[in-house]
Amino acid sequence: MSVGLFKPNTAPSEKPAALNLSGIRFKDAQNRQVDLGDLKGKVIFLNFWATWCPPCRAEMPSISKLYEQYKDHKDVVFLLIDADSDFSKSQPFMENKRYKMPLYVPASAVPESIFKGALPTTVVFDKEGRLSYHGEGAANYADPKFIDFINKLIRL
């Protein structure tokens, strides 16, 4: 399966109000938690996925390319959220594919405005905590238009 035809829609829309992201937490395999509220001032890329989900697996190479481009950027944070909360499956998958993206599971309730249960779901918040992108279904996140979109959010 490929995501070549599926491009994320980054068309500008009305500027939404900033959300209160405090208290929305995720944890990694070492039980270290990150609170989205603590990430204000950074562009946040969240991707909800599962190992058994073919569209999730199809878009993963493009997310990996995007991550590799921004992994050292001080204003961009990536969180790949295993929707099954099963590190015993998701970590070996990431290692076998040689993906280096940071892997998390939910550590608190996640509002439906962020994740309604469809996989994959990708959400991007701007530096002010405004929901700037919300996509359900596979997409090519290495697409130049999406990279331009991330760069614009960084400059804001």
N, C-alpha and C positions, 0 to 999 in steps of 0.2 A: 504494500500500500504506500502511496506517495501523497504528499501534500502540495505538489506543484501547482495545482489549479486553485487551491484554496488560499486566498490571501486575506490577512486580517484587515478589517475595515477600520482605518484610522481617520476617517473623515471628521473634521472638526464639528462639534455640536455645541450647544449652550454649555457654558462653564457651570458644572454642578457645584453645589456647596461642599465644603470639606466635611468629611465624615469623622466622627470620633472613633478612631481606631484603637484607642486605649482599651486594654483588656482582651483583645483578640490575640490569643497566644498560640504559638506552635513550638514543638520541641524536637530536637534532633535525637539520634540514637544514643548519645551520651547524656540525655535528659536535660540538656541546656535549653532554656526557653528563650524565645524572642517574642516581644510584645510589639505589635504593629505600631502602637502609639509611640514607642521609643524610636521609631524610624522616621519621624517627621523630619523633613529636610532632605530626604532621599527619594529617588524614584524606586518604587517597589514593584517587582514583577513576581506575581503569584501564579503558579500553575498547579491545578488540581488534576491528578492523574491516577491510574492504577496499572499494574503490570499486565492484567488480563484484558485491557482495553485496546483493541487494534488502532483506533484513531489516535489514542495517546501515544502509542509506540511509533506511529507514523510521523507525528510532529516532533518527537524527541530529538532527532538529529538537528533540526532547525533551532530548537531551543538551546541545544548544546553549542551550536555555532554562535548564537547571540550571546550566551553566557561567556564563552571564551573571549568575545570581543569586549565585554564590559566587566569581567570578573575583578579586575584591579581598579575599577573606577570608584572613587570614594563616594560618589553620589548615586550609585545604583546598587540595589540589593535584589538578589534572586532567592526565592523560596519555592522549591518544588514540593508540593504537599501530596503525600501518599494518602489518597482518600480511603484506603482500606486500613490505614494505621498499622501496617504489618511490615516492619523493618526486615523481618526474616525473608520476605520475598522481594521487597523493593531494593534493598541494598545489594544483594547478589545480581539483580538485573542491572543496576547502574554500574557495578564493577565489571560485569561481563561485557557490557557495551562500551566500557571505558568512558562513561560520562562522569564528569567531575562536579556537577551542579549540587548545591547544598540540599539535602533531603530532610524533610520534616514531616511530622504528623500533627493533627490538631491537638492542642492542649487546653482548649476552651471551646465554647460554642462559637460557630462561625455564622454571622448573619446571612439570611437568604439574599440580601442585596449584593453579597459577595459570591456566595456559592449555594446554588439551589439543588445540587446533586448530579447535574449533567457532567459527563466526562468526555473529553477533557474540557475544563473551564480555565481560561486565562484571564487574569485581572491585573491591570496596571494602575497604580496610584501615582499622582504627581507629588512634588515635594511638599505640597500643602495638605496632602491627604485626600485630595479630590479623586474620585473614580474617573480615570481618563480613558480607560479601555476595559471592556467586558466582552469576552468572546467565548461562545460555547461551540465545540466542535474543533476538528483539526485545522490548523493553519500553518503557513510557512512564516515563522518568526525571524528567519534570516533574510526575508524579503527587504530590498533596499527601502521601500516605503515605510516599513515598520522600524527599520534602523533610523531613518530620518525622524520618525515620530518620537522615538526614545531620545534622540539627540535634542529635539525641541523641548522635551520635558526637562532634560538636564539643564538647558540654558535658561529656563524660566526662573 
